[in-house]
Amino acid sequence: MPTDPSSRDAVRAVYADLVPVTRQQDGCLSYDVYESSSVPGVIVVQGRWRSAEDVKAHSQSKHLADAIAALQII
């Protein structure tokens, strides 16, 4: 996800809230956020889940919906 450099701190804050909550979800094996070292402003989210049902539960979670909403207004 490309981000505007002027919004970088706000985007980091959203992910800082999202990651620990997501890692506590049932079926989450790993969930990490990286900033590209080769393309400035690009954020990469990488998650591993136990099952498709766990991914679906995450995609329907309130904390993910809240994070997406916050990222849309940044």
C-alpha positions in Angstrom: 0.0 0.0 0.0 1.6 3.3 -1.0 1.4 6.1 1.5 2.1 9.8 1.4 5.3 10.6 3.2 3.6 13.3 5.1 1.1 10.7 6.5 3.7 8.1 7.4 3.5 8.7 11.2 -0.3 8.5 11.2 -0.3 5.3 9.1 2.3 3.8 11.5 0.0 4.6 14.4 -2.9 2.8 12.8 -0.8 -0.3 12.2 0.7 -0.1 15.7 -2.9 -0.4 17.1 -3.9 -3.1 14.6 -1.0 -5.5 14.8 -1.2 -6.6 18.5 -5.0 -7.1 18.4 -4.8 -9.1 15.3 -2.0 -11.3 16.6 -4.4 -12.2 19.5 -7.1 -13.5 17.2 -7.8 -17.2 17.0 -5.9 -18.8 14.1 -3.4 -16.0 13.7 0.0 -17.6 13.2 1.8 -14.3 12.3 0.9 -10.8 11.4 3.6 -8.2 10.5 3.8 -4.8 8.8 6.9 -3.7 7.0 8.0 -0.6 5.2 9.7 -1.2 1.9 13.4 -0.3 1.9 13.5 -0.1 -1.9 10.3 1.9 -2.5 9.8 4.8 -0.1 6.2 5.1 1.3 5.2 1.5 0.5 3.7 -0.5 3.4 3.5 -4.3 3.2 1.2 -6.4 5.5 2.0 -10.1 5.8 -0.3 -12.4 7.7 -0.4 -16.2 8.1 -3.5 -17.9 9.3 -4.4 -21.4 10.4 -7.4 -21.7 8.1 -9.6 -19.9 5.6 -12.2 -19.5 8.3 -9.7 -17.6 10.5 -8.9 -15.3 7.6 -12.6 -14.7 7.1 -13.1 -13.9 10.8 -10.2 -11.4 10.7 -11.6 -9.8 7.5 -14.9 -9.3 9.3 -13.5 -8.1 12.6 -14.3 -4.7 14.1 -10.7 -3.8 14.7 -9.8 -4.4 11.0 -12.8 -2.3 9.9 -11.8 0.5 12.2 -8.2 0.4 10.9 -9.4 0.5 7.3 -11.7 3.4 8.1 -8.8 5.3 9.8 -6.5 4.7 6.8 -9.0 6.0 4.4 -9.2 9.4 6.0 -5.4 9.8 6.4 
